[in-house]
Amino acid sequence: MKVHVKHTLKADVATAFRLCTDQKHQEEIYSQLGGSNLKIKREGRAPNVTLRISRTEPSNPPAAIRRIVPSTSEVHHTEKWSADGDVHEADIVVEIKGVPVRISGTKSLTPEKGGCAVEWNFEVTCGIPLLGGAIASFAGSEIEAKLEREFKILKSMI
């Protein structure tokens, strides 16, 4: 399943990049997103920053996949940021312990008139026969909802 979310922030790329990579801002964002046991590790210097984020998150999988997808999961993800001119982009890999999905994608910050665009692109796959599509679809919809909430939090921080 492909996940694509794009919004515009009324801030320049440098401001948005700080919000997306600063330790304190990330702690604030993830505390508002929910979950528990949040740990964030930031390494490197702008524009080459790596974030390692782990947390425990609840989920409410549909009945068809409840035996495979637990109601609480440990989620770990890594964002490796770099810049090419005015565009900042992170390669993101997400691991959900105990859930048989592969999630990878990008988050980019691109200048636009009046601010910058924040764009996420993810590919969610599951190799389990018959139920794989349902599991990937559930994980993708959860990611999409979380990205929409993350954007609202970013927007409120500007």
Backbone as JSON, one array per atom type, in Angstrom:
{
  "sequence": "MKVHVKHTLKADVATAFRLCTDQKHQEEIYSQLGGSNLKIKREGRAPNVTLRISRTEPSNPPAAIRRIVPSTSEVHHTEKWSADGDVHEADIVVEIKGVPVRISGTKSLTPEKGGCAVEWNFEVTCGIPLLGGAIASFAGSEIEAKLEREFKILKSMI",
  "N": [[0.84, -1.17, 0.0], [0.51, 2.2, -0.81], [1.28, 5.27, 0.78], [0.54, 8.63, 0.83], [0.98, 11.88, 1.86], [0.52, 15.33, 1.82], [1.13, 18.67, 2.72], [1.0, 22.26, 3.28], [3.07, 24.43, 5.08], [3.14, 27.54, 6.84], [5.81, 28.57, 6.96], [9.35, 28.97, 6.54], [11.69, 26.69, 4.94], [13.94, 26.26, 6.6], [12.97, 26.81, 9.2], [10.93, 24.88, 9.42], [12.52, 22.6, 9.17], [14.02, 22.72, 11.55], [11.94, 22.29, 13.4], [11.31, 19.69, 12.69], [13.58, 18.25, 13.34], [14.8, 19.0, 15.73], [15.56, 18.03, 19.03], [13.97, 18.71, 21.37], [11.62, 19.74, 20.17], [10.77, 17.47, 18.77], [10.25, 15.75, 20.91], [8.08, 17.09, 22.03], [6.21, 16.95, 19.91], [5.85, 14.13, 19.6], [4.9, 13.5, 22.14], [2.39, 14.61, 22.03], [1.28, 13.07, 20.03], [0.65, 10.71, 21.19], [0.89, 7.45, 22.78], [3.47, 5.69, 24.61], [6.45, 5.38, 26.69], [8.42, 6.86, 25.29], [11.36, 7.41, 23.43], [13.92, 9.34, 22.16], [16.6, 9.8, 20.04], [19.0, 11.96, 18.86], [21.34, 12.56, 16.33], [24.26, 13.96, 14.78], [24.79, 16.92, 12.7], [23.03, 19.73, 11.41], [22.8, 19.93, 7.88], [22.68, 17.2, 8.03], [21.23, 15.02, 9.77], [20.36, 12.46, 12.03], [17.64, 10.81, 13.33], [16.5, 8.69, 15.86], [13.77, 7.07, 16.88], [11.73, 5.69, 19.32], [8.86, 4.04, 20.66], [5.93, 2.99, 22.5], [2.91, 1.99, 21.18], [-0.65, 2.09, 21.06], [-3.08, 0.14, 19.22], [-5.94, -0.58, 17.19], [-6.72, -3.11, 15.71], [-8.65, -4.51, 12.97], [-11.03, -7.2, 13.34], [-10.37, -9.38, 11.66], [-7.58, -9.47, 11.52], [-6.6, -9.48, 14.1], [-5.34, -11.59, 15.45], [-2.82, -11.55, 14.45], [-1.88, -8.94, 14.53], [-0.98, -7.15, 17.27], [-2.66, -5.44, 20.05], [-1.13, -3.54, 21.25], [1.97, -2.17, 20.4], [5.55, -2.14, 19.99], [7.19, 0.46, 18.5], [9.67, 1.43, 16.29], [11.54, 3.86, 14.66], [13.65, 5.29, 12.13], [14.98, 8.31, 10.99], [16.8, 9.66, 8.45], [18.19, 12.52, 7.68], [18.99, 14.79, 5.03], [20.26, 17.35, 2.81], [19.57, 18.95, -0.3], [20.37, 21.54, -1.9], [17.8, 23.84, -1.46], [16.0, 21.96, -0.6], [15.08, 19.69, 1.88], [15.37, 16.36, 2.93], [14.26, 13.3, 4.36], [15.12, 9.94, 4.71], [13.14, 7.3, 5.71], [12.7, 4.57, 7.87], [10.55, 2.24, 9.25], [9.9, 0.12, 11.96], [7.78, -2.23, 13.33], [7.54, -3.98, 16.07], [6.85, -7.38, 16.13], [4.86, -7.22, 14.22], [4.18, -8.2, 10.99], [5.11, -6.37, 8.79], [6.61, -4.28, 6.27], [7.88, -1.1, 6.26], [8.74, 1.76, 4.64], [10.01, 4.92, 3.57], [9.84, 8.42, 2.66], [10.29, 11.78, 3.9], [9.8, 15.06, 3.04], [10.86, 18.48, 2.81], [10.04, 21.24, 1.09], [10.6, 24.34, -0.54], [7.92, 26.65, -1.0], [5.68, 29.07, -2.37], [4.96, 31.43, 0.05], [5.66, 29.76, 2.14], [6.46, 26.42, 3.01], [6.35, 23.11, 1.61], [5.36, 20.12, 3.17], [5.94, 16.83, 2.78], [5.06, 13.45, 2.77], [5.91, 10.16, 1.78], [5.19, 6.83, 1.68], [5.77, 3.29, 1.53], [4.05, 0.44, 2.23], [4.24, -2.89, 3.0], [3.31, -6.37, 3.21], [4.12, -9.72, 3.52], [2.51, -11.93, 4.05], [0.49, -14.58, 2.98], [-2.86, -14.23, 1.75], [-3.88, -12.67, 4.11], [-2.09, -10.59, 4.06], [-2.56, -8.25, 2.5], [-4.66, -7.03, 3.92], [-3.41, -6.53, 6.37], [-1.31, -4.79, 5.6], [-2.87, -2.7, 4.59], [-4.25, -1.87, 6.9], [-2.05, -1.02, 8.5], [-1.07, 1.01, 6.83], [-3.25, 2.83, 6.83], [-3.25, 3.57, 9.51], [-0.77, 4.86, 9.65], [-1.2, 6.98, 7.87], [-3.22, 8.44, 9.24], [-1.76, 9.16, 11.52], [0.21, 10.8, 10.38], [-1.34, 12.92, 9.47], [-2.16, 13.96, 11.94], [0.35, 14.65, 12.94], [1.05, 16.71, 11.16], [-0.85, 18.67, 11.88], [0.03, 19.25, 14.44], [2.64, 20.23, 13.92], [1.89, 22.52, 12.46], [0.59, 23.98, 14.46], [2.75, 24.66, 16.01], [4.13, 26.63, 14.76]],
  "CA": [[0.0, 0.0, 0.0], [1.24, 3.46, -0.84], [0.72, 6.34, 1.6], [1.06, 9.93, 0.41], [0.35, 13.0, 2.54], [1.24, 16.57, 1.52], [0.51, 19.88, 3.24], [1.85, 23.44, 3.26], [3.26, 25.16, 6.33], [3.46, 28.96, 6.65], [7.16, 28.76, 7.52], [10.37, 28.62, 5.57], [12.24, 25.34, 5.09], [14.85, 26.21, 7.75], [12.15, 26.73, 10.41], [10.29, 23.56, 9.41], [13.58, 21.61, 9.41], [14.3, 22.75, 12.99], [10.82, 21.62, 14.07], [11.33, 18.26, 12.36], [14.81, 17.55, 13.75], [15.24, 19.41, 17.06], [15.2, 17.06, 20.07], [12.84, 19.18, 22.2], [10.42, 19.81, 19.34], [10.32, 16.11, 18.5], [9.65, 15.23, 22.13], [6.76, 17.72, 22.15], [5.35, 16.39, 18.86], [5.5, 12.74, 19.89], [4.08, 13.43, 23.35], [1.03, 14.93, 21.6], [0.78, 12.02, 19.15], [0.2, 9.58, 22.0], [1.83, 6.36, 22.99], [4.23, 5.77, 25.86], [7.86, 4.93, 26.65], [9.06, 7.58, 24.2], [12.8, 7.63, 23.46], [14.37, 9.99, 20.93], [18.04, 10.06, 20.01], [19.37, 12.8, 17.72], [22.78, 12.53, 16.04], [24.68, 14.73, 13.61], [24.59, 18.38, 12.63], [22.24, 20.14, 10.24], [21.55, 19.3, 7.5], [22.8, 15.74, 8.1], [20.75, 14.65, 11.1], [19.69, 11.17, 12.15], [16.76, 10.66, 14.49], [16.06, 7.33, 16.18], [12.62, 7.29, 17.74], [11.01, 4.46, 19.7], [7.72, 4.28, 21.54], [4.92, 1.94, 22.55], [1.69, 2.59, 20.68], [-1.83, 1.24, 20.98], [-3.76, 0.07, 17.93], [-7.21, -1.28, 17.25], [-6.84, -3.79, 14.42], [-9.93, -5.16, 12.69], [-11.13, -8.59, 13.84], [-9.74, -10.34, 10.74], [-6.12, -9.54, 11.69], [-6.25, -9.34, 15.52], [-4.43, -12.66, 15.9], [-1.48, -11.26, 13.92], [-1.51, -7.58, 14.9], [-1.34, -6.94, 18.67], [-3.32, -4.17, 20.37], [-0.06, -2.63, 21.65], [3.2, -2.53, 19.69], [6.75, -1.31, 20.08], [7.46, 1.03, 17.19], [10.98, 2.07, 16.18], [11.81, 4.36, 13.31], [14.85, 6.09, 11.91], [14.91, 9.34, 9.95], [18.13, 10.13, 8.07], [17.98, 13.76, 6.96], [20.06, 15.41, 4.23], [19.76, 18.49, 2.04], [20.02, 19.17, -1.66], [19.94, 22.92, -2.12], [16.77, 24.28, -0.51], [15.13, 20.84, -0.25], [15.55, 18.78, 2.91], [14.64, 15.1, 2.82], [14.63, 12.22, 5.27], [14.76, 8.55, 4.41], [12.54, 6.8, 6.94], [12.41, 3.14, 7.97], [9.74, 2.0, 10.44], [9.78, -1.28, 12.37], [6.78, -2.46, 14.36], [7.91, -5.27, 16.62], [5.79, -8.37, 16.16], [3.9, -7.03, 13.13], [4.93, -8.59, 9.78], [5.04, -5.39, 7.7], [7.8, -3.48, 5.94], [7.45, 0.27, 6.04], [9.85, 2.68, 4.35], [9.57, 6.05, 2.77], [10.55, 9.7, 2.76], [9.62, 13.0, 4.34], [10.57, 16.14, 2.42], [10.51, 19.88, 3.04], [10.35, 21.92, -0.16], [10.1, 25.72, -0.55], [6.76, 27.01, -1.79], [5.29, 30.46, -2.15], [4.3, 31.62, 1.33], [6.06, 28.78, 3.15], [7.1, 25.22, 2.47], [5.53, 21.9, 1.56], [5.79, 18.95, 3.93], [5.39, 15.72, 2.01], [5.45, 12.11, 3.18], [5.61, 9.07, 0.86], [5.56, 5.54, 2.27], [5.37, 2.02, 0.94], [3.78, -0.52, 3.3], [4.01, -4.21, 2.42], [3.25, -7.53, 4.1], [4.26, -10.9, 2.69], [1.68, -13.06, 4.49], [-0.56, -14.89, 2.0], [-4.27, -13.95, 2.05], [-4.11, -11.57, 5.04], [-1.07, -9.56, 3.89], [-3.15, -7.0, 2.01], [-5.43, -6.42, 5.01], [-2.46, -6.03, 7.37], [-0.65, -3.61, 5.02], [-3.87, -1.65, 4.5], [-4.47, -1.36, 8.25], [-0.85, -0.27, 8.9], [-1.03, 2.23, 6.02], [-4.25, 3.79, 7.28], [-2.77, 4.07, 10.79], [0.32, 5.81, 9.34], [-1.8, 8.18, 7.27], [-3.89, 9.19, 10.31], [-0.73, 9.73, 12.38], [0.85, 11.89, 9.64], [-2.28, 14.05, 9.49], [-2.07, 14.55, 13.28], [1.67, 15.27, 13.05], [1.0, 17.98, 10.45], [-1.61, 19.63, 12.69], [0.9, 19.65, 15.56], [3.66, 21.1, 13.33], [1.24, 23.78, 12.11], [0.33, 24.72, 15.69], [4.03, 25.07, 16.61], [4.72, 27.72, 13.97]],
  "C": [[0.89, 1.24, 0.0], [0.5, 4.48, 0.02], [1.38, 7.64, 1.15], [0.27, 11.01, 1.13], [1.19, 14.24, 2.24], [0.44, 17.75, 2.03], [1.5, 21.04, 3.12], [1.88, 24.08, 4.64], [3.59, 26.62, 6.0], [4.77, 29.26, 7.37], [8.16, 28.4, 6.44], [10.93, 27.23, 5.88], [13.13, 25.24, 6.33], [14.07, 26.07, 9.06], [11.49, 25.36, 10.52], [11.32, 22.47, 9.71], [13.91, 21.56, 10.91], [13.18, 22.03, 13.76], [10.88, 20.1, 13.88], [12.55, 17.51, 12.88], [15.3, 17.92, 15.14], [14.71, 18.44, 18.11], [13.97, 17.49, 20.87], [11.54, 19.27, 21.4], [9.88, 18.42, 19.04], [9.68, 15.48, 19.73], [8.24, 15.8, 22.32], [5.77, 17.13, 21.14], [4.9, 14.99, 19.24], [4.71, 12.59, 21.19], [2.62, 13.74, 23.01], [0.42, 13.86, 20.71], [0.27, 10.81, 19.93], [1.23, 8.48, 22.06], [2.54, 6.56, 24.32], [5.66, 5.3, 25.64], [8.64, 5.58, 25.5], [10.56, 7.75, 24.45], [13.2, 8.21, 22.11], [15.87, 10.24, 21.06], [18.35, 10.81, 18.72], [20.88, 12.76, 17.57], [23.05, 13.41, 14.83], [24.39, 16.2, 13.74], [23.85, 18.68, 11.34], [23.16, 20.37, 9.05], [21.56, 17.77, 7.6], [22.49, 15.25, 9.52], [20.11, 13.27, 11.02], [18.89, 11.16, 13.44], [16.4, 9.19, 14.64], [14.97, 7.48, 17.24], [11.97, 5.95, 18.04], [9.93, 4.83, 20.7], [6.82, 3.04, 21.53], [3.61, 2.6, 22.15], [0.54, 1.59, 20.69], [-2.37, 1.19, 19.56], [-5.06, -0.72, 18.13], [-7.44, -1.99, 15.92], [-8.22, -4.4, 14.22], [-9.87, -6.64, 13.11], [-10.36, -9.58, 12.97], [-8.23, -10.49, 10.97], [-5.67, -9.44, 13.15], [-5.3, -10.42, 16.03], [-2.98, -12.38, 15.48], [-0.98, -9.9, 14.39], [-1.95, -7.33, 16.35], [-1.99, -5.57, 18.92], [-2.34, -3.12, 20.89], [1.23, -3.1, 20.99], [4.34, -1.59, 20.03], [7.09, -0.85, 18.67], [8.81, 1.74, 17.25], [11.08, 2.64, 14.77], [13.04, 5.26, 13.3], [14.59, 7.05, 10.77], [16.34, 9.81, 9.68], [17.95, 11.32, 7.13], [19.22, 14.19, 6.19], [19.42, 16.56, 3.45], [20.37, 18.49, 0.65], [19.51, 20.54, -2.06], [18.96, 23.34, -1.05], [15.86, 23.15, -0.04], [15.81, 19.97, 0.8], [14.7, 17.51, 2.83], [15.19, 14.08, 3.8], [14.21, 10.89, 4.67], [14.31, 7.94, 5.72], [12.3, 5.29, 6.82], [11.7, 2.93, 9.3], [9.7, 0.5, 10.71], [8.75, -1.34, 13.49], [7.01, -3.88, 14.86], [6.69, -6.2, 16.69], [4.74, -8.25, 15.08], [4.65, -7.26, 11.81], [4.74, -7.63, 8.6], [6.41, -4.76, 7.48], [7.3, -2.09, 5.58], [8.7, 1.12, 5.8], [9.32, 3.8, 3.49], [10.42, 7.28, 2.99], [9.64, 10.77, 3.34], [10.45, 14.13, 3.75], [9.98, 17.5, 2.78], [10.99, 20.64, 1.82], [9.8, 23.34, -0.12], [8.89, 25.88, -1.47], [6.43, 28.47, -1.5], [4.51, 30.55, -0.83], [4.68, 30.61, 2.41], [6.81, 27.61, 2.55], [6.11, 24.06, 2.49], [6.18, 20.83, 2.43], [5.12, 17.77, 3.26], [5.96, 14.4, 2.5], [5.03, 11.12, 2.1], [6.1, 7.78, 1.49], [5.06, 4.39, 1.43], [5.23, 1.04, 2.1], [3.46, -1.85, 2.65], [3.98, -5.28, 3.52], [3.23, -8.78, 3.23], [3.41, -12.09, 3.1], [0.58, -13.33, 3.45], [-1.97, -14.63, 2.58], [-4.49, -12.74, 2.94], [-3.14, -10.41, 4.86], [-1.62, -8.23, 3.45], [-3.92, -6.27, 3.11], [-4.51, -5.83, 6.07], [-1.78, -4.77, 6.86], [-1.62, -2.43, 4.94], [-4.14, -1.03, 5.86], [-3.28, -0.51, 8.69], [-0.77, 1.04, 8.13], [-2.04, 3.26, 6.47], [-3.88, 4.37, 8.64], [-1.68, 5.13, 10.58], [-0.27, 7.1, 8.8], [-2.48, 9.05, 8.34], [-2.86, 9.87, 11.22], [-0.03, 10.9, 11.68], [-0.04, 13.13, 9.6], [-2.22, 14.75, 10.86], [-0.72, 15.24, 13.46], [1.68, 16.63, 12.34], [0.27, 19.04, 11.28], [-0.77, 20.13, 13.86], [1.99, 20.58, 15.04], [3.08, 22.48, 13.05], [0.99, 24.62, 13.36], [1.61, 25.25, 16.35], [4.66, 26.26, 15.91], [4.18, 29.05, 14.45]]
}
